[in-house]
Amino acid sequence: MKNVLIIDDEDKLRNLLSKIISYEGFEVIQAEDSKTALKKMEQFDIDVVICDVKLPDGNGVELSKELKIKYPLVEIILLTAYGNIPDSVQAIKGGAFDYITKGDDNNKIIPLINRAFEKVELAKRVHRLEKQLGNQYSIDTIISESKQIKKSIELAKKVAASDTTVLLTGETGTGKEVFAQAIHQESNRRNKSFVAINCSAISKELLESEFFGHKAGAFSGAIRDHNGLFSEANNGTIFLDEIGEMPLGLQAKLLRVIETSEFFKVGESKPTKIDVRIIAATNRDLQKEIESGNFREDLFYRISAFQIALPPLRERINDIELLAYYFLRLFSSKANKKIEKFSDDFISALKQYQWKGNIRELRNVIERCVILAESTVITTDLLPVEINQNSIPSSKNKAISAFELASAEKLHIQKVLNYTNGNKTETARLLNIALTTLYRKLSEYQID
């Protein structure tokens, strides 16, 4: 039910507005003064408030400010006596949705209420999504029974409350960004931006501009001012993934940001002040990179004040089954399939594999198996051949004929095409092959 609270000491006007609004299907609650209104707000789930500026026990503008502090998702429409402009300006500055003139704007009230409810619904949706995101990335949701990971979780919890720069180390796919997100969500910056950038994914020429932004005309193609990712992360957290790939020249500028909390946009002579927490990650041995002259020693000491190491998946054997079932629930729900479990030999095969791609590789394998699955149990025949062969003793290895392999590949491509509803770009991505390779195989196997 959409609840509207009307606050006005004039009984006739309040009753008239109540009738007009209730005819449109809204539930109307009435209050004649501020004190009663505050009680009604506690008793009912109010979405929109219509409030007179002048009340017997206070000022409607001040009341609207108080309500916005206590109930930030509520929208407030102020009633002004004679289109009092100063009161109206103050009301909007105080967070009111809009204002109307008493008695003259009755025909505007319903469209205004509808727009206010639209804003309330949008705010509620955003609030729910933010809450879900916070729950998704909280430290407590990290899945593990490994002593090493539990130790890393404890370290993350301890450092989250501070603004200390954190360095996450570990192989590719071990969950460094998950930890970075979790540290951010546990910090007092959780309601601000979390901005992630992969230092190896952007060309060296553009990386500085992406980091710090640029002024129009700073270089060829800079046709307008651009705020960089550090500006977007102001008051929040920036995650610098693969920091070991950062060019030496940019390393010096990052060091200045850490030391002075300011940077220069490309083409600008005036520094920009910043308040941002930095979390960095690398899969490289930065000590060796320092010895090779590829990484600044002074920057290393600044970013490594608090290090958290994440072990590879092959050292977390007990976590493989836990993570596999987590991904099974995730992808079977996405594919709208009822898959209950893995076979015992399937889990055994997973545990024997080395997982060079770590959790990311496991995730992709389970997604592939869910796509191919046609029963409620996932078995080893759905595994990629390199994992299946790895789990079979050499004495039992058997050569696969070209015809059998081609048939299996054709069937696999057909199943993935069905899963993507014929989307060839998505099919190529899931198969981890080039789009041109997919088209060649479609032609070779005469798949329509």
N, C-alpha and C positions, 0 to 999 in steps of 0.2 A: 504494500500500500504506500502511495506517495503522500507523505504528511507535510502539511503547510501550517506554520504557526503565525497567527496574526496578533500583533501587539499594538493596541490603541485604546485610549481611555474613552473615546466617543463610541457609545454603545450602538448608535444607529449606523455609523459608518462601518464599524467592525462587523455588525450583523449583515449589512449589505454586501460587503466584500466576501464574507463567509458564504453567502448564498451563491454569488457569482462563481466563486472558485469551486464550491462543492458540486455545482451543476456539471462541471467538466470532469468529474470523477476523482477529484482530490479529497483526501481526508483533512478536515480543517480543525485545528485546535486554537482556542482563543485565550488571550491574556490581556488584562487592562493596565498592567504596569510592569516595570522591570523585574521586581521581586517575584511576581507570579510567573513571568516568562521564564526565569531561570529554573523555577521548579518544574514547569512544563517540559523544558529541555531535558531535565533529568528523567522525567516520567515516560516521555515518548521519543521514538526514533525520528527526529525532525530532519528533513532535507532542505527545506526552504523556509526562510523567515521573512515576513512582511512587517516592518516596524515603523511606527511614527517617530519623527525626529524629537518631538516634544512630548515627554511622558510626565505623569504626576510625581514620580520619584526619581527622575533622572533624565539623561539626554540619550536619544536613540543612537546618535553617532558614537558616543562612548560605549553604549551597550553593544553595538555591532562589533566594535574592536574587541571587547571582552569575549563575545561569543566566538569570534574567529580564532581567538587564542585557545579557548576551551574545545571548540568543535571546528577544526580547520576545514573539514569537507562540506560544511553547511554554507549555503549561499543566502545572502541577505539583501532584500530590496527595501530601500528607505522611502517613507512617505513624507514629502515636504509640503508645508502649508501653501506657499505662494511661489513655488519654483525657486526657493532660496538657494542661490548659486553657491555662496560660501559653504553652507551646510552640505550641499551636494558634493562639492569638491572634496571636503573633509571626509565624507562618507566613502567615496571611491578610494581615497588614499588609505583609509582605515580597513579596506578589504571588502567593502560592500559590492555586490554584483551590479546594482544599478539603482536609480531612484525615479520616482514618479510624483506628479503633483496630485495632492489629495482632491478627490471629487471630479477632476477634469480628465483624468487618464484611465478611467475604468475600462475602456475598450482596449487599452494596451496591456492590462494586467495579465490576462491569460497567455498571450504570446511570450511575455516577459518571464512568467513562471515556467513555461515549457522550456525556454532557453536555459533558465537557471537549473532545471532538473537535468537537462542534457549535460551541463557542465559538472553537476554533482555525480552523475553516472560515470562520466569519463574519469573524474578524479578517483572515484571508488575503484574503477577498473585498474587504473595505474597503481593505486595503493595495494590492491591484491597482487598484481604482478610483481611489485617491488618486494612484497612479503614473500612470495613464492621464490623469487630470485635469492633473497636473503637466506631462506631455508635451504635452497638448492646448494648454495656455496658455503654454508656454515661449516666450521671445522668439525662439528659433531657428525656430519653426514659423510665424512671421508670413510670409505669402506676398507677395513684392514684388521687382520689379527696378528700381523707381523710386529715383533718387538721393535724393529728399526723404525717402522712407520709410526708406531705409537709414540716413540721417543720424539720423532719429528713433529707429531701433532702437539705434544706437550710444549715443545719449543715455540711452535707457531702461536699457541694460546698465550704464552708468556710475552712474546714480542708484539702481539697484535695491539695491545693497549697503548704502546708507545709510538713515537714517530720515527723510530730508528730505521735506517736503510737496511733492507734484508737482501741477502744473496742466496738464491736457491740453486743447488747444483744437482746434477744427475743426467743420465742419458736421455735422449729424445724419447718422449712418450711416457715418462715416468710420473706425470701429473704435476709439473711445476706451476702451470697456470691455475690449476684447481687450488693448489696451496696459496697462490697469490690472491685469488679471489676470496678464499676463506679468511685469510689474514685481514683483507680489506673489510669484509663483512663483520668481523669481530672487533674492528677498531671504531673509534669515535668519528671516523670519516665515512661510515657505512651509508649514510644518506646522500653522499656526494658522489661524483663520477669516479668510475674505475675505467681507466683507459689503457688498453694493451697495444703494444707495437712490437712487431718482430723485426729486429735490426737487420736480419739477413734477407728479408723479403722486399726491401726497398733499395733502389740503387743509391750508391754513395753520393751521387750528385744531388739527389732529392731529399736525402735523409735529414739534413740540417733544416731545410724548409719545413719538412713534415714535423720535426721536433719543435721548432721555435717559431714557425710562421715567417712571413715576409711582407714587405711593403710593395705596393704596386710599382712596377718598373724596376724592381731590384735585379731582375735578370730577364732574359728573353722568355716570353710567355707569361710573365707575372703581370697580368692585366688588372688585377685588383688586390687589395689587401687580403691577407690570409692569416687566420689565427692557427697556430700550430697545436700539436697534441698536448704540450705542456700547459697551454692556456686552457684547453678543454678540461684538463685534469685539476685545475686550480681548486684548492681546498679538499681535493680528493686524493686518489692514488694513481700513479702511473706505473705500469708494468713493462719493463724493458726486457723482452725475451731475446735470447741469443746475443747477449751484450758482448760476448767475445768476438762477434763479427763486426763490431762498430769501428769505423775508421779512426785512426789516431788523432786526426785533427778535431773530430767531433768529440772524442774522449776528453780533450782539454776543455771544451766548452761545457760538457756535462759536469766535469769537476768543478767548474766555476758556479754552476747552478747549485750543486750540493753545498758549496762553501758559502755562497753569498745570497742564495735564494732569489737570484735574478738572472736574466738572460737578455741577449740582443736579438731582435728579429733580423732576418736577412735584409740588408739595405736600410736599417734604422740605427741611429746613433744614440737614442735614448733607451736605457735599460727598462725592462718590464719586470716588476716584482712578482714573485710567485710563492704560493704556500702549497707544496705538494709532497706527498710521501712517495719515495722511490722503492720499488721492489724489482730487483734484477734477477735474471736467470741465465744459466749457461750450461751447455753440455761439454764444454771444453775445460781442459786443465789450465786455468788462468796463470798459474805459476810458470808453467812451461811457455805460455804465450808471452809472459813478461821476459823470460830468458831469450826468447826468439825476437824480441823487440816489437811484438805485435800488440802489446797491451801495456798501458801506463801503470807503473807500480803504485804511484800516489793515488790513482783512481781506484785501484784494487783495494787498497787499505781503507778507502772511504766507503766503498760499497759492501765490503766484507766484514763490517763491524759485527754483524750477526749472520752467521751462515747456517743454513739448514740443508742437509744432504738427503736426497731421496734415492733409495736403493733400486736397482733394476728388478723387473718382475721375476726373473729367474732366481733371485734370492728371496722371493716372497712366495714360495710354492703354495703355502696354505691359503694365500689370498686369491689364487687363480680361480678356484671354484666359486668363491664368494663373488668375485667380479664378473665371472661368466654368467652367473644367475642374475646379477643385477642387469647386465646388458640383455639377457634373454627377456626379462620382464619389460624392459624399455622398448626393444624392437618388435616383440610379438604384439605389444599393445599398439604400436605405431602401424604395424602391418595388419592389425585386426585379426590376428591368428591366436588360437588357443593352444599354446605349446606348454606342456607341463614340466618337462625335465630333460636332462641329458642322460644318455646311456653311461654306464660305468666305464666302458672302454673309451668313450669320448672324453670324459674327464681325465682318464689316465693319459690319453694322448696329449691333452693340453698341458699336463704337468711335466711331461717328458720333453716338450719343445723348449727351445732356448729363448724365444721371444725377443729378438733383437730390436723390434719396434715397440716392445714393452706394452703398456696398457692400451695405447692407441692401436697397436696391431691386434691385440686380443679383441678389442671393440669391433674392429673391421671384420674379423673372422666370425664373430657371433652374429653380426648383422648379415653377413653372407649366408650363414647357415639358416637363419630365420627365413630369409628370402626363399631358399631352396626347400625348406621343410614342407612335407605334405602329410605329416602325422603329428601326434601330440608329444612324440619323443624325438629328440635330435640325436642321430647316430653318427659314427665315424665316417660313413660313406659321403657325408656332406662336407667334410673337412677338405681344405686345399691339399693337394697331393704331397707337398713338402712336409706338412704336419703329420699326415697319415703314414707316410713312409718312415718318418722319424720314429714313430711309435711301434713299428713292426720289426721284430728281430731279423737280422740279415739272412738267416737261413730260410726264412719264410718269404723273402722278397721274390716277387715274380714280375717278369717283364710285361709291359703293357703294349699291346700291338698298336700300330698307327690307327687302325680302324676303330678300336675301342676308345682310344684317347680322343679321336676326332668326334666320335659319337657323344662322348661325355661333354666335350667342349660345346658342341652344338646344343645339347640339351640345357646346359648351364646358361648359355647366352639367351635361349628362348625363355627360360624361367625368369631371368633378370629383366628381360624386355617386358614380360607380363607384369612383373612387380612395378615397373616404372610406367605402365600403360603406354608403352611404345616410345617413351622419351629417350632418344638415342644418346643425347649428351649426358643425361643422368646415368644411363646404362653403362656408358664408357667410364664414367667416374667410379661407379661401384665395382666395375671389373678391373679398374686401375690400368686401363689401356688407352691409347690415343683414339680419338674419334675416327681418324682415318683408318686405323687398324680394325675398329669395329665394323666400318662399312665394308672393308675388304673381306672380313669373315662372314658378314651377312650375305655377300655375293657368293663367296666360296661354298657356304652351306645352303645356299638358296633359301634363306630365311626371309619371309616377307615381313 
